[in-house]
Amino acid sequence: MIRKWQSENADPLLSLWLESTTEAHPFIDPGYWKENEILVRDVYLPSAETWVWEEDGRPCGFISVMQTQFVGALFVAPAFIGKGIGRALLNYVQQRYPHLSLEVYQKNVRAVNFYHSQGFRIEDSAWQDDTQHPTWIMSWQADQTPLV
């Protein structure tokens, strides 16, 4: 079930984020993510609109949209990957916003392919000084989504 996340206890989302992002980015030192946990908790989550997918009261995935168009986070707990949760969360926000963009590591091929299958297209590339890895800037518009 998808529900809007209110700024209650962020610990379950932070745990999910840390586990998922560490697994999704094996090419980045796990310590980098741990060091950024406070930034995610204190800056990114409070400034975004976030929806969670819950099962039995536990978050299994979440998506955060910043500034009404930037997907700042889409994470699914590793045990729930491949069960349609990421697609459901992304479709949920695609119904609410006419244009979305995001940044994804180029080496995260699974995520790049997933976003492409959901109608996102590569618009540009960028370099992340913090991690020393390139990213793709991808965007989606409601009127360009392929019919599946």
C-alpha positions in Angstrom: 0.0 0.0 0.0 1.3 3.5 -0.9 0.8 6.3 1.5 2.2 9.8 2.0 5.1 9.8 4.4 4.8 12.5 7.1 7.8 13.7 9.0 7.5 11.1 11.7 10.3 8.9 12.8 12.7 8.7 9.8 14.7 5.8 11.1 12.9 3.1 9.1 13.3 5.0 5.9 16.9 5.8 6.6 17.6 2.1 7.3 15.9 1.1 4.0 17.8 3.8 2.1 21.2 2.9 3.5 20.7 -0.9 2.8 19.3 -0.3 -0.7 21.8 2.4 -1.8 24.8 0.4 -0.6 23.6 -2.6 -2.5 22.7 -0.6 -5.6 26.0 1.1 -5.8 28.8 -1.5 -5.1 31.2 0.7 -7.0 31.0 3.4 -4.2 32.6 2.9 -0.8 29.8 2.1 1.7 31.3 4.6 4.1 30.3 7.4 1.8 26.6 6.5 2.2 26.9 6.2 6.0 28.6 9.7 6.1 25.7 11.2 4.2 22.9 9.6 6.3 22.5 12.8 8.4 22.2 14.9 5.3 19.5 12.6 4.0 17.7 12.7 7.3 18.0 16.5 8.1 17.9 18.1 4.6 16.6 15.9 1.8 13.7 14.0 3.4 12.3 17.2 5.1 12.5 19.2 1.8 10.8 16.5 -0.3 7.4 15.0 -0.8 7.8 11.3 0.0 5.5 8.3 -0.4 6.1 4.9 1.0 5.1 1.4 0.1 4.2 -0.4 3.3 3.5 -4.1 4.0 2.5 -5.0 7.6 3.3 -1.5 8.7 6.9 -1.7 7.5 8.3 0.4 4.6 9.4 -1.7 1.7 10.2 1.2 -0.6 9.9 4.9 -1.0 10.1 7.7 -3.5 10.8 11.3 -2.8 10.1 14.3 -5.2 11.9 17.6 -4.6 10.8 20.9 -6.0 7.7 19.3 -7.7 9.8 17.7 -10.4 13.0 16.1 -9.3 13.0 12.4 -8.2 15.6 12.7 -5.4 15.1 9.1 -4.2 13.5 5.9 -5.3 14.6 3.0 -3.2 13.2 -0.5 -2.6 14.4 -2.8 0.2 16.7 -5.5 -1.4 14.3 -8.3 -0.3 11.5 -6.7 -2.3 13.3 -5.8 -5.5 11.5 -7.3 -8.6 8.1 -7.3 -7.0 6.8 -4.2 -8.8 7.1 -1.8 -5.8 9.5 0.6 -7.6 7.3 0.7 -10.7 4.2 1.3 -8.6 5.9 4.1 -6.6 7.2 5.8 -9.8 3.8 5.4 -11.6 2.2 7.0 -8.5 4.2 10.2 -8.8 4.0 10.2 -12.6 0.2 10.5 -12.1 0.8 13.6 -9.9 3.5 15.5 -11.9 3.6 16.3 -15.6 7.4 16.4 -15.8 10.0 14.6 -13.7 13.8 14.4 -13.8 16.4 12.5 -11.9 20.1 11.7 -11.7 21.3 8.1 -11.7 24.8 6.7 -11.7 25.8 5.4 -15.1 27.2 2.2 -13.5 23.8 1.5 -12.0 22.7 -0.1 -15.2 19.7 -1.9 -13.6 18.3 1.5 -12.5 19.1 3.2 -15.8 17.3 0.4 -17.7 14.4 0.6 -15.2 13.9 4.3 -15.7 14.2 4.0 -19.5 11.4 1.3 -19.4 9.3 3.8 -17.5 9.6 6.5 -20.2 12.6 8.4 -18.9 15.2 9.5 -21.5 18.8 10.5 -21.0 19.1 14.3 -21.4 22.7 14.9 -20.2 25.5 13.6 -18.1 27.2 14.9 -15.0 30.1 14.2 -12.8 29.8 13.6 -9.0 32.9 15.0 -7.4 32.0 13.4 -4.0 32.0 9.9 -5.4 34.2 10.3 -8.5 31.6 8.7 -10.8 29.5 9.9 -13.8 25.8 10.1 -13.8 23.0 10.4 -16.3 20.4 13.2 -16.1 17.1 11.6 -17.2 13.7 13.2 -17.7 10.1 12.2 -18.4 7.1 14.0 -19.6 3.5 12.8 -19.2 2.7 13.2 -22.9 5.7 11.1 -24.0 5.2 7.9 -21.9 5.1 4.8 -24.1 2.1 2.7 -23.9 3.0 -0.7 -22.5 
